[in-house]
Amino acid sequence: MRKSILAALAAIPWVAAAVFAQGGAQPPGVPQTPPAPGFQPTARPQAPAPYNCDPVNPNATPEARALLKTLCAVSGKGILSGQHNFPNQRSQDTDKVNEITGKYPAIWGSDFGFTDGEDKDSIVHRDLMIEEAKKQAAAGSIIYLCWHMLRPTEDEPGQAGASWRGSVQAKLTDEQWMELITPDTPLHKRWEKYMDSAAEYLKQLQDAHIPVLWRPLHENNGGFFWWGGRPGPSGTAQLYREVYSRMVNVHHLDNLIWVWNQNGPAPAGEFANFFPGQKFVDVVSYDNYRALSDRYYYELMALADGKPVALGEVGAPPSAEVLKAQPKWAWFMVWAGMVSDRIKPAYSDPYTIKRGDPIPKN
């Protein structure tokens, strides 16, 4: 039957030409129609080049490049263990991990802080926090830093017990926000001075050839920090890009691996509204103190588009069952003050990479 239909069509040349041209070929017996003068066949779009694990900063130091390669190598083959420490407690929680498990985490994390005095979040001893980072790096730890910063409408340091809700978790008005992201305005200049204060310390680590997993404006889809909860091109994503521009283009901090961070639970699709763009993100990360739903994992994987994904903050390491379903997490970071016997199963699992363990190869 099909042969008889083709034969009938072939007997009507203009019909045959129209029908068979859809498949890119003419039927037997129909003259080939030459292309019109100047005709250019439509080129097929080329597939994007596979991710080659290069940092978004083209001037990244050799150490930063090696760190990102490590994250890529680990992904799907293991998970780096991490432990956060309050800035004025240096290594208190990391040492507790060792007391419980006999192992040290692969990643040492801390914060630039925001309070005065001897509070756990004090900025008074930032120099000691940086010295601890150097000590941890010398021992083989990966360094990971974030910053619970005051609103740029206030001066550092804040007050313990008052500045958490009074500033870090307070709000800026819409007018203040627009001034903040507008160059050369008074509030923008204050913001730049904030960035400059942290850059001085990050520069010390760069001079010591220490790369840093840098997680600015963390949990930025959440409205509980002054910098977060503003979707769209002029929202939190723009402020993240401002941080990148200041640190990379002004201070030439090339030792940073840029970790973009979201918080859950969250509505489906929310993360995309805060994404600053592939040119500003080396790692896509996620904070969650509840069950690690597959949905968030796949949403973040889609945004990462081949780049490493990580668990920026957790209350306890993910279980072996979770990691079987979500194998690409490159690291987990247990938050300070939350170290307990719940970490034991992960630290006894060979899939979890501790400080000094061999790193899988690509």
C-alpha positions in Angstrom: 0.0 0.0 0.0 2.8 2.5 1.0 4.6 1.8 -2.4 1.4 2.5 -4.4 0.9 5.8 -2.5 4.5 6.8 -3.2 4.1 5.9 -6.8 1.0 8.0 -7.1 2.7 11.0 -5.5 5.7 10.6 -7.7 3.4 11.0 -10.7 2.5 14.5 -9.6 5.9 16.3 -9.5 4.9 19.4 -7.5 3.1 17.4 -4.8 6.0 15.0 -4.6 8.5 17.8 -4.2 6.6 19.4 -1.5 6.0 16.2 0.5 9.4 14.7 0.2 11.2 17.9 0.8 10.0 17.7 4.4 12.2 14.7 4.8 15.2 16.4 3.1 15.1 14.2 -0.1 13.2 14.1 -3.4 11.5 10.9 -4.6 12.9 8.9 -7.5 12.1 10.4 -10.9 11.5 14.0 -9.6 14.1 16.5 -10.9 16.2 18.1 -8.1 15.3 21.8 -7.6 18.4 24.0 -7.4 18.6 26.3 -4.4 17.7 30.0 -5.0 20.7 32.4 -5.4 22.1 33.4 -2.0 20.3 30.6 -0.2 22.0 29.4 3.0 20.8 26.3 4.7 19.8 26.7 8.3 22.6 25.6 10.5 21.8 23.3 13.3 22.4 24.9 16.7 25.5 23.5 18.3 25.2 21.7 21.6 26.8 23.7 24.5 30.3 22.7 25.4 30.4 20.4 28.4 31.3 22.0 31.7 35.1 21.8 32.1 35.2 22.8 35.7 36.9 26.2 35.2 36.1 29.0 37.8 33.9 31.8 36.7 36.7 34.2 37.5 39.0 33.9 34.5 41.9 35.1 36.7 41.4 32.5 39.4 44.5 31.4 41.2 46.0 27.9 40.6 44.8 27.0 44.1 41.2 28.0 43.4 41.2 26.1 40.2 42.5 23.0 41.9 39.8 23.3 44.6 37.1 23.5 42.0 38.6 20.5 40.2 38.4 18.6 43.5 34.7 19.4 43.9 34.1 18.2 40.4 36.0 15.0 41.0 34.2 14.2 44.3 30.7 14.8 42.8 28.9 11.5 42.5 31.8 9.5 44.0 31.8 10.8 47.6 30.8 13.7 49.8 33.2 16.0 51.6 32.5 16.4 55.3 32.3 19.9 56.7 31.9 21.7 60.0 31.0 25.3 60.7 32.5 27.2 63.7 31.4 30.5 65.1 34.0 33.1 64.3 35.0 33.8 67.9 35.2 30.1 68.8 37.7 29.3 66.0 37.7 25.5 65.9 35.5 24.5 68.8 33.0 22.5 66.8 35.6 21.0 64.4 37.5 19.7 67.5 34.3 18.3 68.9 33.9 16.3 65.6 37.3 14.8 66.2 36.4 14.0 69.8 33.3 12.1 68.8 34.6 10.3 65.6 38.4 10.4 65.8 38.3 12.2 62.4 38.5 15.8 61.3 36.1 17.1 58.7 37.5 17.8 55.3 36.1 21.4 55.4 36.5 24.0 58.1 33.9 26.7 58.0 33.5 30.0 59.8 31.9 33.5 59.5 33.0 37.1 59.4 30.5 37.8 62.3 28.7 41.0 63.3 28.8 41.6 67.1 31.2 43.2 69.6 32.9 42.0 72.7 33.5 38.3 73.3 30.3 37.1 71.8 30.5 34.0 69.7 29.8 36.1 66.5 32.2 38.9 67.5 34.2 40.7 64.8 36.8 41.9 67.4 39.0 38.9 66.7 38.6 38.6 63.0 42.4 38.4 62.7 42.3 35.3 64.9 39.6 33.7 62.8 41.8 34.2 59.7 44.8 32.8 61.6 42.7 29.8 62.4 41.8 29.4 58.7 45.5 29.4 57.9 46.2 26.8 60.6 43.3 24.6 59.3 44.5 24.9 55.7 48.1 23.9 56.7 46.6 20.8 58.4 44.8 19.9 55.1 41.3 21.4 55.5 39.4 23.2 52.8 38.4 26.7 54.0 34.7 27.9 53.8 33.5 31.3 54.8 30.2 33.2 54.9 29.0 36.4 56.6 26.0 37.3 58.7 26.4 41.0 58.1 24.7 44.0 59.5 22.5 46.2 57.4 24.7 48.8 55.6 22.6 51.5 57.3 24.5 50.6 60.6 28.1 50.7 61.6 30.0 47.6 62.7 30.1 46.1 65.3 26.6 45.4 66.3 25.5 44.5 69.8 25.2 40.9 71.1 21.6 40.0 71.7 20.3 43.1 69.9 21.7 43.2 66.4 20.6 39.8 65.3 16.9 40.8 64.9 17.6 44.5 65.0 19.9 44.4 61.9 20.9 41.1 60.4 17.2 40.0 60.3 15.7 43.5 60.0 14.6 45.1 56.7 15.6 47.8 54.2 12.8 49.8 52.7 12.3 49.6 49.0 13.8 53.1 48.7 16.9 52.1 50.6 17.2 49.0 48.5 17.2 50.9 45.3 19.8 53.3 46.7 21.9 50.3 47.8 22.2 48.9 44.3 22.7 52.3 42.6 26.4 53.2 42.2 27.8 56.4 43.9 24.8 56.8 46.3 25.6 57.3 50.0 24.2 53.9 50.9 26.0 52.2 48.1 29.3 53.7 49.2 28.7 52.5 52.8 28.0 49.0 51.3 31.3 49.2 49.4 33.2 49.9 52.7 31.5 46.8 54.2 32.9 44.8 51.3 36.3 46.3 51.6 36.5 45.3 55.3 36.0 41.6 54.5 38.3 41.9 51.4 41.3 42.9 53.5 41.0 39.5 55.4 40.3 37.5 52.3 43.4 39.1 50.7 45.5 37.6 53.6 44.3 34.2 52.6 45.1 34.8 49.0 48.6 36.0 49.9 49.0 32.7 51.8 47.9 30.8 48.6 44.8 29.5 50.4 41.6 29.2 48.2 38.2 29.8 49.9 34.7 28.5 49.3 33.0 31.9 49.6 29.3 31.9 50.3 28.1 35.5 50.3 24.4 36.5 50.9 23.6 33.0 51.9 20.0 31.7 52.0 19.1 34.6 49.7 15.7 33.4 48.7 14.6 33.7 52.3 13.1 37.0 53.6 14.5 36.5 57.1 17.8 38.3 56.3 17.9 41.9 55.1 19.6 41.0 51.8 17.2 38.2 51.0 13.7 37.6 49.7 13.9 40.1 46.8 13.3 38.2 43.5 14.0 39.5 40.0 16.8 41.3 38.2 16.9 44.3 40.7 16.7 42.2 43.8 19.0 39.9 45.7 20.6 38.6 42.6 21.8 42.1 41.7 23.3 42.5 45.1 25.2 39.2 44.7 26.6 40.4 41.4 27.7 43.6 43.2 29.6 41.5 45.7 31.2 39.6 42.9 32.2 42.8 41.0 33.7 44.4 44.1 35.7 41.4 45.2 36.9 40.3 41.8 37.2 43.5 39.8 38.2 46.0 42.5 40.1 43.9 45.1 41.3 41.2 42.6 40.5 38.4 45.0 41.1 35.5 42.7 41.3 32.8 45.4 37.5 32.6 45.8 35.2 29.9 44.6 31.8 31.5 44.4 29.1 29.5 46.2 25.5 30.7 45.6 23.1 29.6 48.3 19.4 29.0 48.7 17.2 27.9 51.6 14.4 25.4 51.9 11.7 24.5 52.2 10.7 26.7 49.4 7.9 26.8 46.7 8.6 25.0 43.5 10.6 27.0 41.0 11.4 29.8 43.5 15.2 29.3 43.3 15.3 30.4 39.7 14.0 33.9 40.7 17.2 34.6 42.7 19.8 33.1 40.4 22.4 35.7 39.4 23.5 34.0 36.2 26.1 31.3 35.3 28.8 33.9 35.0 28.8 34.5 38.7 28.4 31.0 40.2 30.9 28.2 40.6 28.8 26.1 43.0 25.0 25.9 43.6 24.2 25.2 47.3 21.3 24.6 49.5 20.5 24.9 53.2 18.0 22.7 54.9 17.4 21.5 58.4 14.5 19.2 57.5 14.1 16.2 55.2 16.2 16.6 52.0 13.5 16.2 49.3 14.4 15.0 45.9 12.6 18.0 44.4 15.0 20.6 45.7 18.0 18.4 44.6 16.7 18.3 41.0 15.8 22.0 40.9 19.3 22.9 42.0 20.9 20.4 39.6 19.0 22.1 36.7 20.2 25.6 37.8 23.8 24.3 38.2 23.8 22.9 34.7 26.7 20.6 35.3 28.4 22.6 38.0 28.9 21.2 41.5 26.0 21.3 44.0 26.5 21.2 47.8 24.7 21.3 51.1 25.6 24.7 52.5 24.1 24.1 56.0 22.5 21.1 57.6 21.7 20.1 61.2 23.2 16.6 60.6 24.9 14.9 57.7 22.7 13.4 55.1 22.0 9.7 55.5 23.3 7.0 53.2 19.8 6.5 51.8 19.5 10.2 50.9 22.9 10.1 49.2 22.0 7.1 47.2 19.0 9.1 45.8 20.9 12.4 45.6 24.5 11.3 44.8 25.9 14.6 43.4 26.2 16.6 46.6 29.8 17.6 46.8 29.9 18.5 50.5 27.7 19.0 53.6 28.3 21.6 56.3 26.9 20.9 59.8 26.2 24.2 61.5 28.0 25.3 64.7 26.6 24.1 67.9 24.9 21.1 66.3 27.6 18.5 66.6 26.3 15.4 68.3 26.4 11.6 68.0 24.2 12.0 65.0 27.3 12.6 62.9 28.7 9.1 63.7 27.1 7.2 60.8 28.4 9.6 58.2 31.9 9.7 59.6 32.1 5.9 59.7 30.9 5.6 56.1 33.7 5.4 53.5 31.6 7.4 51.1 32.1 10.4 53.4 35.5 12.1 52.8 37.3 13.3 55.9 40.4 15.4 56.2 43.4 13.4 54.9 41.3 10.9 53.0 42.2 10.3 49.3 40.1 12.4 46.8 38.4 10.5 44.0 39.7 11.2 40.5 37.7 12.2 37.5 
